[in-house]
Amino acid sequence: EYKAQAAEALKLTAKYMKKMKLVDEIINEPLGGAHRDKDATYKAVQQAISDAFSELEKLSPEKLVEQRMNKYADMGVFKD
């Protein structure tokens, strides 16, 4: 379908955005799409946020700032 081709051409795919470090994680949709199973979608998003928060809690404020600065500095930078 044309939507998929357009997304690929414009680099709007989840895989590409993760590769470019624009997103940290890809949360898979339930079969049929997020709009078809809102409860499963909510649970998947909730779990991803909870997992990420648990990891971030382990870091010092200084390390969090350092990681954030590095993340934003790397966003969209092409590295071979």
N, C-alpha and C positions, 0 to 999 in steps of 0.2 A: 504494500500500500504506500501511497505517497507520503503519509505522515512519517513513517519509519525512514524512508529515503531522505526526507527533509531533515529529520533529527540527526541522522548520520552525517549528512553533508554539512550541517551547521555545527557539528560536534556537540550536540545536546544530549548525548547518551550518557547514562550513568557510568559506564565503564571508562569513557573518555574523561569525564569530570573527575573520577577517582584517580586516573592516571596523572592528570594535571594537578592533583592535590587540591581541587576545589571542594571536594567532599571527603569526609573521613571514612564513611562506610556506606554501603549500598544495602538498603533494607528491601528484601524481596517482597513483592506483593503476593497476596493469596491468589490462588487459581481463579482466573476470570477478572482480576483487577481489584484494586482497593475498594472501589465503590460497591462491589458486589458482596464483600464480607467486611463490613466496618469493624466488627468486634475483633476479628483476627488481625486486621490492620492496626487497630489501636494497641493490641497486645504486642505486636511486633515492634512498633515504634516505642512503646513504653519500655520494653526489654532492652532495646538498643540504647535508649537514653540512660536507663539504669546502669547498664554495663559500662557505658562511657563515663558516667559520673563516678562509679566505683574506682575506675582506673585513675581518673583525675584527682580524686581525694587522696591518693597515695603520694602525690607530688607536692613539693613545697611551693609557696607562692612565687618564689624566684624562678624555679624550674618551669612553672606554668607560663610565666611571662616569656621566658627564653624560648620555650617551645612555640608559643603563639607568634612571637616575632619571626622565628625561623619559618614557620608555616606560611605566614603572609609574604615573607620575602621569596619563598619558593613558588608561590602560586603563579601558574601560567608560564613559568620559565621553562623553555625547552632545553632539556638535557639529553645528550646523546648517549 
